[in-house]
């Protein structure tokens, strides 16, 4: 096992143990915020592509 794998495993274990300590409401809020940001990003990209096509025609 390499040093990189050990560091990655340790970091992942630490992150999961911290996530287990965070309250459910905070995790739900973070998940919804991430989902909202992702949807907003993709909708803006789709609209940008649609408007660029109309300008070229």
GITAGI-V713963 format. One record per residue. N is the residue number from 1. RES is the residue in three letters. SS is DSSP state (~ for helix, > for strand, _ for the rest). PHI is phi as a letter, one per 30 degrees, with the letter a starting at -180 (999 if undefined). Layout:
{{N/RES/SS/PHI} {N/RES/SS/PHI}}
This chain:
{{1/UNK/_/999} {2/UNK/_/d} {3/UNK/~/d} {4/UNK/~/d} {5/UNK/~/d} {6/UNK/~/d} {7/UNK/~/d} {8/UNK/~/d} {9/UNK/~/d} {10/UNK/~/d} {11/UNK/~/d} {12/UNK/~/d} {13/UNK/~/d} {14/UNK/~/d} {15/UNK/~/d} {16/UNK/~/d} {17/UNK/~/d} {18/UNK/~/d} {19/UNK/~/d} {20/UNK/~/d} {21/UNK/~/c} {22/UNK/_/d} {23/UNK/_/d} {24/UNK/~/d} {25/UNK/~/d} {26/UNK/~/d} {27/UNK/~/d} {28/UNK/~/d} {29/UNK/~/d} {30/UNK/~/d} {31/UNK/~/d} {32/UNK/~/d} {33/UNK/~/d} {34/UNK/~/d} {35/UNK/~/d} {36/UNK/~/d} {37/UNK/~/d} {38/UNK/~/d} {39/UNK/~/d} {40/UNK/~/d} {41/UNK/~/d} {42/UNK/~/d} {43/UNK/~/d} {44/UNK/~/d} {45/UNK/~/d} {46/UNK/~/d} {47/UNK/~/d} {48/UNK/~/d} {49/UNK/~/d} {50/UNK/~/d} {51/UNK/~/d} {52/UNK/~/d} {53/UNK/~/d} {54/UNK/~/d} {55/UNK/~/d} {56/UNK/~/d} {57/UNK/_/d}}
